[in-house]
Amino acid sequence: MSQRVYTIRRAFLIPLGVDALLLFCLFALSLSSPGSMTERLVFAIFFFPSLYLFLECLFRRVTVDERGIAVRRFWREKRVSWEEITHIGGLSLHKKVYLLLTTVKGFLIVSNAYGEFSDLAAEIVSHVDLTNVEEEVRLLAMRSPSGVAHIAMAWIAAVFMVGIILIKMMSLMV
């Protein structure tokens, strides 16, 4: 019985982790330096959700085996067998692709943020009755856009935060 585990791409996890770390540095700098309460509040508002998003992406897994599919998130896991999947739909927005797996228990959403998304989509399609799969999903299984825009935006945010940290450090030295 083969089991495949798909995780969020490292190309996205690394800049997201760097962003969370830099936001922590900015938050810590605002606490340790004389500054306004508004500044501390703004950095806290950005830091805590980014930390949660990073942890959520870090622990997110899709496991596919002969029995079914399991989607694990930070605090929860949802498992469905192949027989419980009643429909597989696909949605493509710009470079972001989503698979919507409708089941008798609810639904699961899988995006192309996972590494080897084409293999994941092909594996899901191969285990489900083809009458329950939309034609667009079969095409997505053969070719899937990589979605590098989110990765680039995360790196750009990191560059801006490094600039803010440098400005704050220079103002502390004066």
Number of C-alpha atoms within 10 A of each C-alpha: 5 6 11 12 14 18 19 21 17 15 14 23 20 16 21 26 20 17 25 23 16 21 24 19 17 23 21 14 18 21 16 10 12 9 11 10 10 10 14 17 14 12 19 18 13 15 21 15 12 19 18 13 16 22 17 16 22 19 13 19 19 20 16 22 17 12 14 18 22 18 19 17 16 15 8 8 12 13 16 19 16 18 13 15 23 17 18 26 17 20 14 16 7 9 13 17 21 18 19 17 21 17 17 11 11 11 15 18 13 17 17 22 23 20 18 15 25 20 15 21 23 17 15 22 18 13 18 19 14 13 10 15 20 14 13 13 24 20 14 20 18 12 14 19 14 16 15 13 12 16 18 14 14 18 17 14 17 21 14 13 18 17 12 14 17 12 11 15 13 10 10 11 6 5
